[in-house]
């Protein structure tokens, strides 16, 4: 028979912990690069749905039972649950960053600044605006990257109780639980529609904003809240179909984890599969407490992992990231497996000694709500102090002779200012910045490419010292007409940029332009993040290989058309292969290893 009480926030739900286990295993195994989990990042979306389900039900039940929502009580519970363990992991991460990151490096400064953002619940903003995308290869050098999702949850915890409290004050009348439930569901539905629309619209144009920021994620919490409030009204009617619904939901999650890849435009439309799958699974579990899926999720190993999910999430990524930084970006499945196991062990210890005692026994300042909130402010202050200490250490290291040598080598590049991007398009830069040579009005040679073409300019200047050379390079845009870059989603400004370059070439051809050189990081646009060792990206699926084959055929077709268009103008066309891609970040390698260790063979960069 159906269980009408399973949706209440007051009753412990071992099946929800089992669902947490699926989510955390997906995320951890994805970050570790284990085969079979190319879409494991969707585990975070499962967590968002669970949070919306539990928190909305908890707050609604409290409001209906007592006529009020205790904000101090709610926030104090969040402090006890999240902040002590978070402070421990953050302190260890900053210590490891000080020990194993290149002294005085920008990576070390970014770590400290991201810790400052974590302290004020804004790391998702930091990573959205100050770093590359979540799926970019250099993301491994951000040990606190995983806190973006924690910041989104914390922002939800701060805002949603306040909104719900105001909602109850304006709309509640005596003996109207059914009406209040319906009103809150309607409000959540409106939030879902607006947020989902924003998510879908913004993903192709501003994927970082859609991925990292709360407005494009609110709908995931909202659907969890809707299931929590509306589910009990349908449990009896849908009891016979509850197991089927749970199986469908579980299948959607598994499909997302195993089929999605870093190339999937996400969140966007794709996020609907794991999110609606999670909602269907929770609803099915709530309507039938005796089903096969619920028994599977209630198995002791699943519940155990689910209980440790928060602590495991905290520990796993900093350890994987710091190890990979120390290993100069290289990955090893066996080593990653050992690190994941170590993180699980540390999660168990921190749960036993910190998380559970503070949450259940409330020692010291955690005994009362008010003192707990002050303890939370103290934890924030400690986090700020630790981050500032690392910044001070970083600044001190910048004055050492070793750092100055590395920095001098890093800054040894051509002083041209003509690398374009979406914020600095071709129409906004003066042409003199883009031409090397005396006769700037009549260049003989034009270099067209992406950011890697920038590296070719010193060679060209040395090889042709008497020629005027025009450089046009746009980051992320392969110099092929009509071909869409995949990084992992098409960059909408590249097509217009390439057409403008062709117009410029046509104009310069009448002024004496003779040769066009095409240069780019070609393998990147076929789906490979690097040449050589790094191209063997752990976790690539057969779907990725099929997509690369399609991209190769499309690239060849459009490349031949581009060559034809240039040759029709009477121009000589030279195509340069990709510049040598180093397996390691050179400054980090030289700063932490013998220089000979940083060499790579010609075969590594063979194409």
Secondary structure by P-SEA (a helix, b strand, c coil): cccccccccccccaaaaaaaaaaaaaaaaaaacccccccccaaaaaaaaaaaaaaaaaaaaaaaacccccaaaaaaaaaaaccaaaaaaaaaaaaaaacccccccaaaaaaaaaaaaaaaccaaaaaaccccccccccccccccccaaaaaaaaaaaacaaaaaaaaaacccccccaaaaaaaaaaaaaaaaaaaaaaaaaaccccaaaaaccccccaaaaaaaaaaaacccccccccccaaaaaaaaaaaaaaaaacccccccccccccaaaaaaaaaaaaaaaaaccccaaaaaaacaaaaaaaaaaaaaaaccaaaaaaaaaaacccccaaaaaaaaaaaaaaaaaaaaccccccccccccccccaaaaaaaaaaaaaaaaaaaaaaaaaaaaacccaaaaaaaaaaacccccccccccccccccccccccccccccccccbbbbbccccccaaaaaaaacccbbbbbbbbccccccccccccccccccaaaaaaaaaaaaaaaaaaacccbbbbbccccccccccccccccccccccaaaaaaaaaaaaaaaaaaaaaaaaaaaabbbbbbbccccccccaaaaaaacccccccccccccccc
